[in-house]
């Protein structure tokens, strides 16, 4: 739901919110102004226990998300080169792959967004064991047509799977991995280097 209001000075005001099961999960307020060849956007997005399950339809059957995002994002500048700052706070986040018996739990933490760069340096994930999968790096979306990332994933003796055999799972039992990966480049031209031992 939302409201749109043109102002006398030629600017446009937008105010909206998103609900799930009659609960507000995100709000958006902003102002847009265009004068000749230039434009300016000043907007805020607030996430209020935004359910990650809402994006599962876009992910396919292989991976599912559960949990919530909280936090706030501020966008300012031209629509061709906006500057995005803010923070995303994870709450009870899980990345699930039922067919491979994988359930990665991400502890509640804050993911900073600073000048169009998502900072993943503090992010950890746990599967069935107590040893973490440590992520690092960033996603840089200053140029939306050339989103660049450099993300590392490191783990030692990481218990990825500990699950009994069942009909729907393609993987079961206990699986431990040592992992040292680096993914870098543009989204449409990624390079993956590293080692994986099972």
N, C-alpha and C positions, 0 to 999 in steps of 0.2 A: 504494500500500500504506500501511497505517497502523494505529495502535493507539489505542484509546479506554479510559480508565480513570476511573471515578467515584471520588472521594475521600470520606473519612469526613465532611469538613466541608461537603459538598454541592457542592463545586466539581467540575469535569470537566476532565480532562487529555487532550489530543489530540496525537499525534505521527505525522507521516506523511511520505511522500516520493513523488516522481513519477520514473519512469524512462522512458528511450527507448533501445531497443537495448541493454538491460542496463546503461545508464549513468544514474546519479542526476543529474537535471537541476533538481530543486527539492526543498526540504525545508520542512516546516511543523511548528512546535511551538506549543502554546498552552494557556492555562487560561481556562475560562469559569465564572463563578459567578453565580447568580441568587438573590436574596433578596426575596421579595415582588414589589413593583412595579419594583425596580431590578435591573440586571444589570451585569456587568463582564467585559470581554474583555481579555486580555493575550496577544498572539501575535506570532510572528516567522516571516517567509517569507524563505528564502534561495534565490536563483537561481544555479544552477551551470551556466553555459553552456546556459541554457534555449533550445532551438532555436525561433526565430521561425516556422519552417515549420510548427510544430505548430498555429498559429492560422490557417493558410491556408484550411482548410476553412470557416471562418466568414466569410472575406472575399469569396468568389465568384471568378469567373474574371478580372475586370478588373485586380485588384491582387494581388500576392503579396509575401511577405516572406521574406528569407533572413538568416542571421546569428544572433546570440545576444544574450540579455540575461543579465547577471550582476548581483550586488548583493544588497541586503537591505532589507526593509521591516518596520517595527514598527507594530503596530496595538494601540491601548490605549484603553479607555473603554467607554461603553455601546454596545450593538449598534445603537441608534438614532442615536448621534452619536459614532462612533469617531474617534480622531485617528490619522492615518497619517503616519509620517515614515520617511525612509530615502533610498536612492539606487538608481538603475538605471543600469548601465554597459553601453553599447552595444559590441558586438564584431562587426566585419565585417558590419555591417547594410546591407542593400539593400532598397529598395522598388522592385518590378518591375512593369511593365505591358507584357508581351510584345506584345500586339496593337497598342500604340502605340509600340513600340520605345523605351520609357523604362526606364532603370536609374538610380535615384537612390541614390548611395552616401552613407551617414552615417558620418563619421569616428568612431573610437572615442572616446567621451567619457562623462562622468558627467551624468546628469539628476537633479538633486536633487528630493526630495519632502519638503516642509516644511509641517506642519500642514494636510494634505489638499490641498496645492497642488503640482501638477507644474510645475516651472520649465523652460520651453523657451528661455530667453534665450540660451543658449550653443550651441544646436543649429544645425548647418549641414548642407547636402546638396549633393553634386556630381553632375552628370550626366557627359557626355562631355568637357566642357571643364574649364578650371582655375578658372573663376569660380564662387563658391558661391551657393547659394540660402540666404539668412540667415533663420532663423526667430527669433521672439521671442514673449514673452508667457507665458501660463500656462493650465492647466486646473485649475479649482477644483471639487473633489468633496466639499466639507464636507457638503453636502446631496445625497445620492445621488439624490433625486427631482428636484433642480434643479441638475444639473451645469452650471457656467458656464465659458465659455472666452473668452479674448481672445488671439488668435494672429495675428501679422503674418508676412508672407512678402515678402522684398525681394530683387531680383536685377537686375543690369544686364548686358546682353549675355550672358545665360546660355544656353549651348549645351545645350538640352534634349534634342535628338535629333541623332544622327549615325549613321545606319544605312542599309545598302543595302536595296534593294527585295527583298521576299520575299513568298511567297504568304499567309502567315498575318498579316502586319502591315498594319494599317490606316493607319499613318503611317510614313514613311521619308524619307530624305534628311537635310538639315541644317536644323534649326529653332533660331533664336535668339530669346529673349524678354527683354523688360524687364518687370519685375513689381513692383507695389507694392500689396499686398492687406492688408486687415484683416478678420478674421472674429471677430465677438464676439456674445455673448448666451448664452441657454440652449441646450442641445443640440437641443431641439425647436422653437426659435425663433431661428435664427441670422441675423445680418445680415452681408452681405459687401459691402465697399466697396473701391474702389481702381482701379488701371489695369493693363491688360495690353496690351503691344505685341508683335507677332510680326514 
